[in-house]
Amino acid sequence: MRKTKIVCTLGPASERPDVLRQLIDAGTDIFRLNMSHASHRSVRDVVPRIRALAKEAHRPVAILLDTQGPAIRTGELKADLHLKQGDTLELTVADAKSEEPYSVDVNYDGFIDDVSVGDTVLVDNGLIRLMAIEKGEKRIRCKVIIPGTLGSRRHINLPGVHVNLPPLTEKDIADISLGAELDVDFVALSFVREKSDLDQLRRALAEKKSKALIIAKIEDQLAVGAITEMIEGADAIMIARGDLAIECPMEELPIIQRRIVKSCIRLGKPVIVATQLLESMITNPLPTRAEITDVANAVFEQADAIMLSAETSLGRYPVECVRVLDRIALRIERSGGAGYAAEAILEDDRQKTVASAVALANSLERAKLVVFTRHGTMARNVSNIRPENAPIFGFTSSERVYRQLSILWGVYPVRINFADDPNATIEVAEKFLRQHNLTVAGDQLVIISDIRVGDERIDSVQLRAAK
């Protein structure tokens, strides 16, 4: 069983039923809806399609709605601007008129207040680098440091600048409402800067009566600097390496990734490594050697999940990309991991109970961890300890939790009905494992469940031999 989970972004290359079916069969655990591009109509079409295909495949496939967030972009241009080094480009707001040969409007009126003379302005994913040299009431004149061709609606990054944009735009709120209506499993908040941004999203979800878990996308220096409170405030973390590599020095990116993965495991939250894992496979049937090593590194660090973006949304080989991730992950997992779980913080008795169960499983041959969870917490606690060899079977009675367990490293989710008697529930789970050839006679089952003592239920660890 592959322990590292795979997230696929949907798009024109992957939304057809036949491709979705192949992606699920190849091992996709979570489908991502990128609301920067997806329409409400397409989302309404594809979500029921995914649910039906997942049910047909008997797999717990989750859905992640990724908000666009408060993106700063250039406006429309009548013709592309061919900028040379040393040219002056004027950025204007509120439809201000410019007399410069090169100028473009910006969609954020607070741009002038947030940017200072001397600040770096990166345009079009960092391909064009500018430096602010003069400010006016509705304009900033910039010097072109790295030249390039500027087209319409290009993304702007402001490394190290605190931008006073709201965490949720009107579009984001409308998209979240759609996600709540369709019962998506995760909602990712783009360009999160502080814990209060996550709190605002949590309130918005609560108002819509959504039980979706919140993923904080780490995309700039401010979020990296506040990573501990980001992890504490979110249900999971995504290392969004696209914008992050623009906002931070490129040589720092591997260090930042490692530090965030390590911190997430230490604090007990799932973590996704995202962006450009197999970028060359957008047009080529095989990955580069560097991409193989990059994926292997994320698997070795024991990230919970690895994510494909344009590779599966726009690329020519979406299914092959999933198969490549599956193949690399399975091989690297056999070679061991980075061991960050040794520093996992165990704060309460339930976490310590889980740690003892994992220690027991690690000491046994042919051990299987069987955990019963109503809300997903116990399964997450087991996953966070990163058992050395034993697979984790997460049994739950909730359809939503069944899908949400799909993000957890090493967890094989199973949905069954829970009986009032915990022993009866355990017997149903053992029968399921036997019938699906997930255990054989003599396997050591380390069972984490509650047991009834009088009128109380208490957490317990049991060791049973599979029949």
N, C-alpha and C positions, 0 to 999 in steps of 0.2 A: 504494500500500500504506500502510495506517495503521501508524505507528511506535509510538504509545502503546497499551499493551495494556489490555484491559478485564477486570475481575474482577466476577463476579456472585455474590451470596449466594443460596443455595437456600432454599426454604421452600414453604409451601402453594401460593403463586402460581406456582411455577416448576418443580415436581418432576415434573409430568406429561410423558410422552414427547413429546407434540405441542409443548408449550411449550419443552422442552429443545431439541428440534430447531430450532425457530424462533430460540432464543437463540444457538445455535451458528451458524446461517446468518446471523444479524444481526451476528456478529463477536465473541462471547464467547471469550476466550482461557483464562480460569481460572474454575472454579466453586468457591465457598467454602462449606464445611460449618460452620455456626455451632453448635458443640457446647454452647453455652448453651441451645439449644432443640432441636437435632436428637436423635432417639433412635437407638440402635444399629440397631434394625430398619430405620428409614428410610434410614440410611446404607448398610446392606448392600443395600438395594433400589436406591438411586439411583446408586451408584458404577459397578456393571456397566452400568447403563443409559447413563450418560455415555460410558463407554468404547466401547460398541457404536455409539452415535450419532456419536461423533467419528471412529471408523474408517469409518463409512458416508460421512461428509462429507469424509474425507481431510484432517482437521485435527488438529493436535497440541493438544488441549484438556487442560489440567492440572487437578488437584484439590488444593485447599488445605483442610486440617483446622485449624480455629481453636479452640484450647482455651478453656474458660470462665475458667480461672485462679482465683486465690484472692479471689473477690469477697466483700465485706462487705455483708450485707443485713439489713434489719429482719425481724422474725419475723411470724407470723400475727396478725392482729387480728380480733376478733369483729365490729367495725364500724370504718369509716374515722374517723380523727381530724381534725376541722376546726380546724386551728391558726390562732390569730390572733397578730398581732405583739405581743410582750411576754409571751405565754404561756410556761409552763415545761413542757418535755417531758423525761421521765426515760428514759434509755437504760440497760437492764439486761442483765447476762450471766448465764449458768448458771441460768436460770429463777428469778432473784431476784424476790421479790415487791415491788411498788411500791405506795405509798399515794398517789401523785400522781394527779390527775384524768386526766392524759395521760401514758402510758408505753408503751414497746414494747421487746421483747427484741431483742438483736443476736446474730447467729450466730457471732461471733468472741470467744472468752473473753479474748484478749489486748487487747481494745479498751480496757479501763480502763488498762492499763499504757502503751499507746501514745499515748493522747490526754491532753493537758495542759489545765489551766484556761486559757482564752483562745483555744484552738484553734477554728478554723472547722470545722463539720461540715455537709456538704452532702448532702441526701437527695433521692432521686427525680430523678437527673440534674440536680441543682442547683436544682430548682424551689423547694425549701424550704431555707432557710439558718438554721443554728443556731450558737450560740456556747456552748462549755462554760464553766459558771460555778462548778461545784462537783463534787468527786469523792468517792466513797465506795468501799467495798471491792468492791462488785459493781454499782455504778451511777454514772452521770454525769448530773448535772442540767444541762440546756441551756436557754438563752433563745432564743425564736423571734425571729429578725431579719427574715426574709422569710417570710410566712405561706403556708399552702397546705393542701391535704387530703392526709393521709397514709394510704395503703393498705397492704396486706400485702406483704411481700417486696420492699421498695423498696431500690434500690442506694444505698450510702453512699460518698461520697468524702471524703478527709481531705487537703486540699491542703497540701503541704509536710511532711506527717507521715511518718516512716519506719515502715512497718507491718511487724511481724515475722512475717508469714504465710509459709509455705513457697511456693516458686515453682510447685510442682506439687502439686495435691490428689490424693486417691485417685481422684476422678472423672477428672481429667486423665490420670492414668496408664492408667486403663482405656480412655479414648478414644484415647490414643496407641497402645495395643496394637491396637485395632481399625484404626486408620489404617495401622499396620505390616502387619497381615494383608491389608488391601485395597490395599497399595502406593500410598498417596497420595503426591503429589509434593512437597508443602510442609506443614509444621506451624508454625502461628503460636503464639507464647507470649504470653499476655495479661498485662498489668500487670508486665512485666519491669522490674526495678529496678536490677540490676547484672549484670555479665558472668558471674558465677558462676551466675546463674539460667539463662543460656543453656548454660553448661557442663553443668548438671544435665540439661537437656533433651537435649543431645547424647549424654550417657551413656545416658539412657533409650532413645533411638532406636537406639543401637548395641547395647544389650542385646536389642532386638527385631529386630535385623538389618535395620533400616529405612534406606534411602538418601535419605529425605526431606530436603529443604533446610529450614533453620530461618529463620523470619521473626520478628523482634523487633517487637512492637507497642509503640510509644511512646505512653504514655497518662498520664504524670504528670510532675511537676517533677523528680523524682529521675532518671528516664530521660533527660529533656532535658539535665539537668546533666552526665550521663555519656555524652552522645551519641557521642563518638568511640569509646569502648570498646564501646558497644552496636553500632556499625557494624562494628567490627573482629571482634566475637564472633559476629555473625549472618551468615547468607548473604544476607539481604535485610531491609529495614526497612519497616514499615507505620506511617504517620503516622495514628494512630487519633484523629481530631479530635473525636469525641464526648466521651469522658472527658477528653481533653487540654484541651478548651475549658472544662471544669468545673474542672479542677485548676489551670489557669493563667489569668491575666487575659485576658479575651476579646480585648482590643486587641493582645495579644502573639501571638495565634495565627497571623496571616499571616506575621509575622516568624519565628516558630519553624518554620513549614512551609518557608519559603524557605531558612532556615539548614540544616535537615535535608536537603532535596533537594540543596542545593549541596554539603554535606559528603559525602553518599552518592556523588555523581558524582565528587567529588574523590578519594574513597577507593576507588572502584570497586565499589560494591555497589548492586544494584537497590533502588528505592524506590517504594512504593505510597502514593498519597494517597487517604484513605478517609473516609467518613461524610458524609451529607447533601449529596452532590453534586447530587442531583435530588430533594430531599425532597418538594417540592410535587407531584411526579409519582406519589407514592403514591396520590393521589386525583384528580389532574388529568392530562389527556392531553398538556399542554404544560408546559415548564419556565418558571420566572420569568426575567426578564432578569438578575437577580443570580446565579442558578444558572448560566446560560450563561457569564457572566463568570468565575465561580469555576472552572468546568471549564476554560475557556480559559486561565486563569492557571496551572493545574496542567500543562496541555499545553505552554504557553509555557516554563515552568520546566524542561520536559523530564523530568518524572517518568516512570519506566518504565511505571507502570500507574496507572489510576484505578479506584476500586472502588464498586460499588453495594451497599447493605445492604438496608434495608426496602423500597427501591424495587422490587427483584426478588424478595424473599422473601415479602412481604405485599401489595405494591401491586397496583393494578388494571391497570397498563400495563407489565409487565416487559420485553416485547420492544421496545416503543416507547422505553423508557429506554436500552436498548443502542443503538438506532438514533440517538438524540439524541447520545449520547457519541461514536459513530462519526462522525457528521456534523460535530460541533464539532471533534473532534480532527483530522480530515482537513483542515479549512479552516485551523486555527491552525498546523498543521505546515508548511503552504505559506508562511506568513508569517515563518518563522524562529523561533529559540529564544533563550533567555536567555544562552547561551554559557558556562555554568558549566564545560563540559568543557575549556575552555582552561586551567583550574587542576588538571586531573586529574594525580595523582601517578603517575609511571612509575618503578617501583622495580627492575624486572628487565629482562633482555634481551628476553624474550618480549613484554612490554608495549611496549618501544621498537620492536620489529619491527612490531607491530600499528600503533603510532602512525605509522610511516613509510608503511605501506600505506594508512591512512586519509588521510594527507596527499596521497599519490599520487592516490587516488580523488577527493579534493576538487578536484584540479587538472585533472581530465579531464571532458569532456562525455560523457554517456551511460555513466557508470561504474557497475559493479555490484561489490560486494564479495562474494567467495565464500570462506568460511572452513570448514575441516574441523576438527572438534573431537570428541574422544573422551569428555571429561568435562564439557564446557561452558565451560571456562576461557577458551579463545581467543575463543569467540564473545562471552563477557561482556566481555573486554578490548576487542574491536572496538566493541561497543555502547556501552561506557563513554566512548569518545572522541567519540560523537555525530557521525557523519559528516554533512556538510552536506546532501548530496542522494542519495548512493548508497544503495540498499537493501542490507541484509546478508542473504545466504543462508547459514544455518548448517547445514552437512551433518554428520550424525552417524550412527554405526551402532547407537547405543544407543536403545532405545525409551523408557527413562526420561529420558535426556538430551533426546531429541526433545520430550518433554512439558515438561520443566523449562525449556527455552529459551523457552517461551511467555511468561515474565515479562520478558524482556529487550527494552528499547527498540530498535525498528528491525530486530529479527531475525526473519526468515522461516525457521522450522525445516523441515528436510527430512531424512527418514531413508532412508539407502541402506546397502548392505553395502560395507564397505571392503575393497579388494583388498590383497594384499601389496605390490604395486607402486603407489606413490603416483600415478604418471602414469595408470595404469588407473582409479584412483578418480576423478581429475579428469575423465577422459573420460566416465565414467558421470554425473558431476554436470552436465557441460556438456550432455549428451544430455537429462537431466531438464529443465533450464532451457529448452532449445529446444522440447521436446515439450509443455511446459505454457505456452508463449508468455510466459515470464518474461524472455527475452532475444530480441533480433533481431540479424540479421547486422550486424556493425560495432560492437556494444556493446563497451566496454572492460571486460574482466573482470580485476579485481585479486584474485589468488588467494593466500590465506594457507594454507599447508599445510606438511607436512614432506616432505623429499626424501631419497632414499637416497644417501649418499656412502660408498662402501665398505660396511662393516658398520654404519655409523652412520646415524641419521636426524637431520636438522637442520631447523630452521624456515626457511621461505623465503617470499619474496614474488615472485610472477610476474605479468606483465602479458600477457594474451592477448586477441586480438580474437575475439568470438563469431562462430560460423559461421552 
